[in-house]
Each structure stands twice: as structure tokens, then as C-alpha cells.
Amino acid sequence: MKYQIKTLDLNTNKMAETSFESLEINDNLKHNVFLIYNNQKKDRIVYSFTKSRSDFDSGGKKPFRQKGTGRARQGTSRSPLKVGGSVIFGPKPRNVKRKSNDKFLSASLTQLLLSKVDTSLICKKTTNVTKVKDFIGHIEMDKTYLFVMDVNSSEDIQLFSRIKNIPNIYFNTVNSIVIEDVIRAENIIYSESSFNGCFNQEGS
């Protein structure tokens, strides 16, 4: 399917439009995004810890003598049958993750980015930005922006160092972008290389 996106030349400050081909947006995108977002929110680290038999250094003192008491023989106070002893099948520290299918995740993220293509912008010739004032005139301070950058591009790294202190711009890379970033942002800004990376476009 064909889409239109705005481009900004930071050298001449002129706006234009460019077209590109990408995925078609599914009717059930909202439901798919909810599933992925809900799964990501439930990722957590469990810190609860109880000792099992193998976590004790020694068995401790024999609770009572072997014979003559009439009780069942016991050789350790670390037994899970005793108060203060080990725990059977107790909790251990672990990572809790809900896995989403990689193709499903990638397609849904691309479609979510495409759903915001009308409020998206590609910045070209970013090396002309030497200070914050050169860039801040092109954005609205009452809106939230997501700047998608390519860490392998020296131009993107240079632009990031210039505009990283603007309070209403969040930054993420092509490979690290998540659903929550796109939902939070009202507008999305791409560099030429990050746009090509997100939508598998050939560089022009």
C-alpha cells in the first residue's frame, strides 16, 4: 500500500512530501497492539527467595538421639518437615516474560508506525543543525515527539547530541523501539537512515 510522509530539509527549511510502499494496516490493529502492550507491561523480575535443602551449607546438629526416645529418627534440623527448615518448591528469583511471536510483533509495530504517518516527519541534512535553536523552531513545545535514530549513522548521533535536552522529545533506536514509545508520542520524527531501517526502504 502507498503512503505519503512529510520531509523537512534542515538546510533550506523547506517542507515536501514523499511517497513509499509498505504494509497494509489491519482492521484489528488496535486489538493486536493492546495484546502486545499488555504482555510487555507484565514483564518483571521476581526477587522472592526461599532455601531448599541444597541451599544449606550443613545439616546442623542432630535434633535428638537416634534411639530410646520413641520418636521417628531425624538427622538434621534443615528438614522441610521442621519449623525453620528448608521449603519444598518455594519461590526462586526469576525473570517473568510473556513472549510474543516475532513476526506478529514486528508487523504490528510497523503498522502502528504507519497509522501515525500523517503526523510523522523525515528530517534531511541533519548536519546543518549546530545548536538547539536551529531545530526547536520546527516543533511545537506542547506536543510529545518520538525521535527514531539509527545508532550506526554518525549524522544521527551528532543530531542527538544537539537536541537531547529538549524536554518533549523522547529518543529510541530502530532496533529498540517498542509499542509504548509509539503510543506515548503524538508525532514521530525520523532521520533518513532510521526511516529506511523502520520500513525497509532503499536509501534515496
Secondary structure, DSSP 8 states (H G I E B T S, - for coil): -EEEEEEEETTTTEEEEEEEE-----TTHHHHHHHHHHHHHT-EEE------GGG-SS--S-SS-SSSSSS-----S--TTSTTS--TT----EEE-----HHHHHHHHHHHHHHTGGGEEEEE-GGG--SHHHHHTTS-TTS-EEEEE-TT-HHHHHHHHHHTT-TTEEEEETTT--HHHHHH-SEEEEEHHHHHHHHT----
